[in-house]
Amino acid sequence: MATSLALHTPPLASSTYAPLADAASVPFPADISHPGVRRALQHLHARYAERVTLGELAAVARLSPFYFARLFRAQTGTTPGGYLRHLRIEHAKMLLRDGVPISRVAFSTGFYDQSHFTRRFKEDVGVPPGRFARVTPVGATA
């Protein structure tokens, strides 16, 4: 049985909740030396808004799930699930800067619902997404 990295993803995948941000807009770690981890990172960057399992990433990396998880953490400094959450939050920040409504940002970045998104966003960024959107000028970068 595959271990899920995204336990709280939207139950239905529809075009309404398709990713809005460009996957290439979040920087890709440059110092990754293992080709399997690079492949897994490319997979995560391309599918950050979808449900991605540890088994799926391990298969992309062509490694066992246990070895992949250990190697991923050694190469990136975080777990595959932590990296996925970081990607989702970074994409959410871009969308909020562009003036996209919070509910749409929550679903288009792969969070289960707006409450889950708000909780994780505040935990990682330090402010709720509504406040982030109000104090960040529309179209701002960084």
Buried (B, 14 or more C-beta within 10 A) or exposed (E): EEBBBBEBBBEEEEEEBEBBBEBEEBEEEEEBEBEBBBBBBEBBBEBBBBBBBBBBBBBBBEBEBEEBBEBBBEBBEEBBBBBBBBBBBBBBBBBBBBEBEBEBBBBBBBBBBBEBBBEBBBEBBEEBBEEBBEEBEEEEEE
